Amino acid sequence: MDQMRLNHFLSYRVKLYREVNHKMRYYSINLYPTLFGEYLLVKEFGGVKNKKPTRIIKEYFSHLEDSIKAFEKLVGEKVKKGYFL
């Protein structure tokens, strides 16, 4: 299987947590391939006890390398802010 087809089966996921004012918060970052050859970065965050997330942000990328860089940068920013696995 060539590399391009293999990339369409990969997805990256990480869920980070941190405590703010004695309440647990989460930040979920997901990277998926789309059916159109693009890559979708989904950022979801909110309180752990809430049924629905506070916000969901979707960002599209045309190249895998750009989407992975954005994914890694976002994880690094959140870890610096105090989030943990």
C-alpha positions as a Markdown table, in Angstrom:
| # | Residue | x | y | z |
|---|---|---|---|---|
| 1 | Met | 0.0 | 0.0 | 0.0 |
| 2 | Asp | 1.5 | 3.4 | -0.9 |
| 3 | Gln | 2.1 | 6.1 | 1.6 |
| 4 | Met | -0.7 | 8.4 | 0.3 |
| 5 | Arg | -3.3 | 5.7 | 0.8 |
| 6 | Leu | -1.9 | 4.7 | 4.1 |
| 7 | Asn | -2.3 | 8.3 | 5.5 |
| 8 | His | -6.0 | 8.1 | 4.9 |
| 9 | Phe | -6.3 | 5.4 | 7.6 |
| 10 | Leu | -4.4 | 7.3 | 10.2 |
| 11 | Ser | -5.9 | 9.5 | 12.9 |
| 12 | Tyr | -4.3 | 11.2 | 15.9 |
| 13 | Arg | -6.1 | 11.8 | 19.2 |
| 14 | Val | -5.1 | 13.2 | 22.5 |
| 15 | Lys | -7.2 | 14.2 | 25.5 |
| 16 | Leu | -5.7 | 16.5 | 28.1 |
| 17 | Tyr | -7.0 | 17.5 | 31.5 |
| 18 | Arg | -6.4 | 20.3 | 34.0 |
| 19 | Glu | -7.9 | 21.6 | 37.2 |
| 20 | Val | -9.3 | 25.2 | 37.2 |
| 21 | Asn | -11.0 | 26.5 | 40.4 |
| 22 | His | -11.4 | 23.0 | 41.8 |
| 23 | Lys | -13.2 | 21.9 | 38.6 |
| 24 | Met | -11.7 | 19.5 | 36.1 |
| 25 | Arg | -11.5 | 20.7 | 32.5 |
| 26 | Tyr | -10.6 | 18.7 | 29.3 |
| 27 | Tyr | -9.2 | 19.6 | 25.9 |
| 28 | Ser | -9.6 | 17.0 | 23.2 |
| 29 | Ile | -7.5 | 17.3 | 20.0 |
| 30 | Asn | -8.3 | 15.0 | 17.1 |
| 31 | Leu | -6.8 | 14.8 | 13.6 |
| 32 | Tyr | -8.7 | 12.9 | 10.9 |
| 33 | Pro | -8.4 | 12.4 | 7.1 |
| 34 | Thr | -11.4 | 13.5 | 5.1 |
| 35 | Leu | -13.0 | 11.8 | 2.1 |
| 36 | Phe | -11.7 | 14.6 | -0.1 |
| 37 | Gly | -8.0 | 14.2 | 0.6 |
| 38 | Glu | -7.9 | 17.0 | 3.3 |
| 39 | Tyr | -7.2 | 16.7 | 7.0 |
| 40 | Leu | -9.5 | 17.8 | 9.7 |
| 41 | Leu | -8.2 | 19.1 | 13.1 |
| 42 | Val | -11.0 | 19.1 | 15.7 |
| 43 | Lys | -10.5 | 20.9 | 19.0 |
| 44 | Glu | -13.1 | 20.2 | 21.7 |
| 45 | Phe | -13.0 | 21.6 | 25.2 |
| 46 | Gly | -15.2 | 21.9 | 28.3 |
| 47 | Gly | -15.9 | 20.7 | 31.8 |
| 48 | Val | -15.6 | 17.1 | 32.6 |
| 49 | Lys | -19.0 | 17.0 | 34.4 |
| 50 | Asn | -20.8 | 18.7 | 31.6 |
| 51 | Lys | -22.7 | 16.5 | 29.1 |
| 52 | Lys | -21.9 | 18.8 | 26.1 |
| 53 | Pro | -18.6 | 20.4 | 25.3 |
| 54 | Thr | -18.2 | 24.2 | 25.8 |
| 55 | Arg | -16.9 | 24.6 | 22.3 |
| 56 | Ile | -15.9 | 22.6 | 19.2 |
| 57 | Ile | -13.6 | 24.2 | 16.6 |
| 58 | Lys | -12.9 | 22.5 | 13.2 |
| 59 | Glu | -9.9 | 23.4 | 11.1 |
| 60 | Tyr | -9.1 | 21.9 | 7.6 |
| 61 | Phe | -5.7 | 21.4 | 6.1 |
| 62 | Ser | -4.8 | 20.3 | 2.6 |
| 63 | His | -1.4 | 18.7 | 3.5 |
| 64 | Leu | -0.7 | 16.1 | 6.2 |
| 65 | Glu | 2.5 | 17.7 | 7.3 |
| 66 | Asp | 0.8 | 21.1 | 8.0 |
| 67 | Ser | -1.9 | 19.3 | 10.0 |
| 68 | Ile | 0.6 | 17.3 | 12.1 |
| 69 | Lys | 2.6 | 20.5 | 12.8 |
| 70 | Ala | -0.6 | 22.3 | 13.9 |
| 71 | Phe | -1.6 | 19.2 | 16.1 |
| 72 | Glu | 1.9 | 19.1 | 17.8 |
| 73 | Lys | 2.0 | 22.8 | 18.3 |
| 74 | Leu | -1.4 | 22.8 | 19.9 |
| 75 | Val | -0.6 | 19.9 | 22.2 |
| 76 | Gly | 2.7 | 21.8 | 23.2 |
| 77 | Glu | 0.7 | 25.0 | 24.0 |
| 78 | Lys | -1.8 | 23.2 | 26.1 |
| 79 | Val | 0.9 | 21.3 | 28.1 |
| 80 | Lys | 2.7 | 24.6 | 28.8 |
| 81 | Lys | -0.7 | 26.0 | 30.0 |
| 82 | Gly | -0.9 | 23.2 | 32.6 |
| 83 | Tyr | -2.9 | 20.4 | 30.9 |
| 84 | Phe | -1.7 | 16.8 | 31.4 |
| 85 | Leu | -2.6 | 13.4 | 30.0 |
